[in-house]
């Protein structure tokens, strides 16, 4: 185990707990929270879905955040090095690499959607809300290769500049600036949306659990959503854990990240719900909700332009805090495994982002006829990472912690300097038995859903 702390002397770190918490929370509050969460909650029984989501976040989510952050802090390495620190077995190496490759594949298509957000924000600032609400505007925009490519590159440059600045000057500083604004915007928009006519019905549907709406799929859907909205199994938390100081309490930090992520979801849901007309059946998932339904509602509202600017600013901040976390995870792997400097790692990541992202970007326009297993590029990358690779990465992490490292070692890391480990029993039980099973359920159900065998 002597090779565990070789990088200590020159590794970057967060300045303290707040830096870690805001950066990790920023990673978890992303586009998925805004367009996937409200749709699933509406479809799977509102309040009962939320209740199950929160229960899973406090058990399954908590365990995975603790395991990944402890693994990163213990080894002071990004995913590949963290896994390989415990042996040379082939599956360990594969587990590390799958965790490391996920963000490399997600960030290019994520940046394409980030580019769409920039476009909408600019048009709202220019007072063109009416144009954005017109029928067919969105599909016309995404099929125009030049316009989408420019917005995409703008978003990439923004992300890469922050990453180039480093952990403390880039990610931590930006997260500390953006996250409080994000919270304030969420509260403003939530309060405003709840005062809209008919909005209280929607809020009631969301907050009051209705057992009649409960089904097995409610649990599967809540599990999947929790997985994505806490940025588990993307290599991010291992990387951020490796930047965490030994005196920072792992458990307290995890609790703060959970609260942030759950609160952000709860804030945005009623807003999206009432903005989309408040009918659970008409709520769509994905980009259609954000770029088609919501602009139409803003158009028919007093102060539509102001709300449009605030809403898309919120969405942009949510997208940026996630994209910097994903990119940092990838860059950290290049630095650790290939011994490149930050400059070279960032430039290589820029090349990957632009080349892979351009496929997704042009996939609705010039490359619309090119599909992989019947999906456009963007949908394919989304399916490959979210539905296939992430559950496998989570299973690998569970096996590493429970079978190779041993939960005792993790406990030692968590309780360093007398720090608390209050939910130790939950952690022990979850990591050894339930987490791998849950991840396997997510894997099977999401693949089955993608191929139309079940409908989620």
C-alpha positions, -999 to 999 in steps of 0.1 A, spaced: 0 0 0 31 23 1 23 36 -34 -9 52 -22 5 86 -13 32 93 -39 13 122 -55 5 139 -23 31 166 -25 21 181 -59 -16 173 -62 -40 202 -64 -66 205 -37 -98 223 -27 -92 250 -1 -116 234 23 -150 217 27 -170 245 10 -150 242 -22 -156 204 -23 -193 206 -15 -201 234 -40 -181 218 -67 -196 183 -61 -231 198 -58 -225 218 -90 -216 186 -107 -249 170 -96 -272 199 -105 -273 197 -142 -295 195 -172 -309 161 -162 -324 176 -131 -342 202 -151 -357 181 -179 -357 145 -167 -367 148 -131 -400 167 -135 -411 144 -163 -404 112 -143 -419 126 -112 -451 135 -132 -452 101 -148 -446 80 -118 -469 94 -92 -456 128 -80 -452 128 -43 -446 90 -40 -419 92 -66 -402 120 -47 -404 101 -14 -387 71 -29 -362 93 -46 -352 110 -13 -351 76 5 -328 62 -22 -306 94 -22 -301 90 16 -291 54 13 -279 42 -21 -268 78 -31 -251 84 2 -232 51 1 -219 57 -35 -208 93 -28 -190 82 4 -174 52 -14 -161 73 -44 -150 103 -24 -132 81 2 -115 61 -26 -103 93 -42 -90 108 -10 -74 76 1 -54 71 -31 -50 108 -41 -56 96 -77 -82 99 -104 -103 68 -112 -77 46 -131 -50 51 -105 -75 48 -77 -86 13 -89 -50 2 -98 -37 12 -64 -53 -20 -50 -39 -46 -74 -31 -54 -110 -61 -76 -117 -76 -70 -152 -111 -62 -139 -96 -35 -116 -80 -18 -145 -111 -21 -165 -132 -7 -136 -110 23 -134 -109 30 -171 -147 27 -175 -151 53 -147 -125 75 -165 -139 72 -200 -175 81 -191 -169 118 -186 -148 119 -218 -178 107 -237 -205 127 -219 -189 162 -220 -189 166 -258 -226 160 -263 -234 178 -230 -217 209 -244 -238 207 -275 -269 211 -253 -250 238 -234 -246 256 -267 -284 255 -273 -289 271 -239 -265 299 -247 -284 305 -279 -318 308 -261 -303 330 -234 -289 354 -259 -322 355 -278 -341 363 -246 -317 390 -238 -322 405 -273 -360 404 -266 -368 376 -292 -390 355 -269 -417 355 -295 -394 340 -321 -383 312 -297 -419 303 -290 -428 299 -326 -437 264 -339 -408 246 -354 -382 271 -343 -362 246 -322 -360 219 -349 -351 246 -374 -323 258 -351 -308 224 -343 -308 214 -380 -288 245 -389 -253 232 -386 -234 265 -385 -255 282 -358 -254 252 -334 -217 245 -340 -208 281 -331 -229 280 -299 -214 246 -290 -178 259 -295 -186 290 -274 -198 267 -245 -167 245 -249 -143 275 -247 -161 287 -216 -157 253 -199 -121 248 -210 -110 282 -198 -122 274 -163 -105 240 -163 -72 255 -176 -73 279 -146 -69 248 -122 -88 233 -93 -87 262 -69 -87 291 -93 -110 275 -118 -135 250 -106 -137 260 -70 -139 297 -77 -165 293 -104 -186 269 -82 -185 293 -53 -197 321 -75 -223 302 -96 -239 279 -70 -253 306 -47 -267 324 -77 -281 292 -89 -299 286 -56 -312 322 -55 -325 319 -91 -341 286 -83 -359 301 -53 -370 331 -73 -383 310 -102 -400 285 -78 -417 312 -59 -429 330 -90 -441 297 -106 -461 287 -76 -480 320 -77 -492 313 -113 -529 304 -117 -535 267 -112 -499 260 -101 -509 249 -66 -526 218 -80 -493 208 -95 -474 214 -63 -499 193 -44 -495 165 -69 -458 167 -63 -457 169 -25 -485 146 -15 -476 109 -19 -504 90 -35 -500 53 -30 -524 46 -59 -498 59 -83 -471 36 -69 -457 8 -91 -425 -12 -93 -415 12 -122 -417 41 -97 -388 26 -78 -368 18 -110 -373 52 -124 -365 69 -91 -333 48 -88 -322 58 -123 -329 95 -117 -311 95 -84 -281 79 -100 -278 106 -126 -287 135 -104 -260 128 -78 -232 124 -104 -224 89 -92 -202 66 -114 -188 93 -136 -154 94 -121 -162 129 -108 -165 121 -71 -133 100 -71 -115 129 -88 -129 155 -64 -123 132 -35 -86 131 -44 -85 169 -42 -101 168 -7 -80 176 24 -76 149 50 -90 172 77 -123 177 58 -151 155 71 -162 131 44 -196 124 60 -205 160 66 -195 169 31 -216 141 16 -246 152 36 -242 187 23 -239 175 -13 -271 154 -8 -291 183 6 -280 206 -23 -288 180 -50 -322 172 -35 -331 208 -29 -322 218 -64 -344 191 -78 -373 201 -55 -369 237 -64 -369 232 -101 -397 206 -103 -427 228 -94 -414 256 -117 -411 233 -147 -443 217 -138 -464 248 -137 -446 264 -166 -455 234 -188 -492 239 -181 -494 217 -149 -508 186 -166 -488 155 -158 -498 139 -190 -485 167 -213 -451 170 -196 -424 158 -220 -389 147 -212 -357 160 -226 -349 190 -247 -385 194 -260 -396 204 -225 -370 231 -221 -367 244 -257 -402 241 -269 -428 238 -241 -413 264 -217 -407 292 -242 -443 289 -253 -455 293 -217 -431 323 -212 -446 339 -243 -481 339 -228 -469 353 -195 -464 388 -181 -427 395 -177 -421 365 -201 -388 379 -213 -374 386 -178 -384 351 -166 -369 337 -198 -336 354 -191 -336 342 -155 -346 307 -163 -320 302 -191 -293 318 -169 -302 292 -143 -300 264 -168 -267 277 -182 -251 278 -147 -264 243 -140 -249 231 -173 -215 248 -167 -211 235 -132 -217 200 -145 -195 204 -176 -165 216 -156 -168 187 -133 -169 162 -161 -140 179 -180 -119 181 -148 -124 144 -143 -112 136 -178 -82 161 -176 -72 147 -142 -70 112 -157 -47 125 -185 -25 142 -159 -23 111 -136 -20 83 -162 -1 99 -191 19 124 -169 9 153 -190 7 189 -177 -26 206 -173 -21 227 -204 -15 197 -227 -43 177 -210 -68 206 -215 -58 210 -252 -62 173 -258 -96 173 -241 -106 203 -263 -98 183 -294 -119 154 -281 -148 177 -271 -149 195 -305 -145 163 -326 -170 141 -308 -193 170 -300 -195 181 -336 -209 147 -345 -237 152 -319 -241 188 -330 -245 181 -367 -265 149 -360 -297 167 -363 -287 187 -394 -261 177 -421 -255 142 -405 -292 135 -397 -291 104 -419 -262 88 -400 -275 67 -371 -260 41 -347 -284 13 -337 -312 36 -349 -301 66 -328 -287 101 -337 -252 106 -323 -263 126 -293 -289 100 -283 -264 72 -288 -237 87 -266 -263 94 -240 -275 58 -241 -240 43 -241 -228 64 -211 -260 67 -189 -276 33 -196 -247 10 -201 -214 23 -188 -224 41 -156 -242 12 -140 -212 -11 -148 -189 16 -133 -210 16 -101 -209 -22 -99 -171 -21 -103 -168 5 -75 -190 -16 -51 -169 -47 -57 -137 -28 -53 -148 -13 -20 -165 -44 -5 -144 -72 -19 -109 -58 -25 -103 -28 -2 -127 -40 25 -152 -17 43 -129 -14 73 -103 5 53 -130 29 41 -142 34 77 -106 43 87 -105 69 59 -138 84 69 -130 85 106 -96 101 103 -89 127 130 -119 115 149 -144 125 122 -179 110 124 -194 81 104 -230 82 116 -246 62 89 -219 34 91 -245 6 93 -263 19 62 -230 22 43 -219 -13 53 -252 -30 43 -257 -10 11 -222 -13 -4 -220 -50 2 -255 -61 -7 -279 -36 -22 -258 -11 -43 -245 -37 -68 -280 -51 -71 -296 -17 -76 -269 -8 -103 -277 -41 -121 -314 -33 -121 -306 2 -135 -285 -14 -162 -311 -40 -172 -341 -16 -171 -324 12 -190 -311 -11 -218 -345 -27 -220 -361 7 -222 -338 19 -249 -347 -11 -271 -384 -7 -264 -388 -40 -244 -402 -20 -215 -414 16 -214 -401 40 -188 
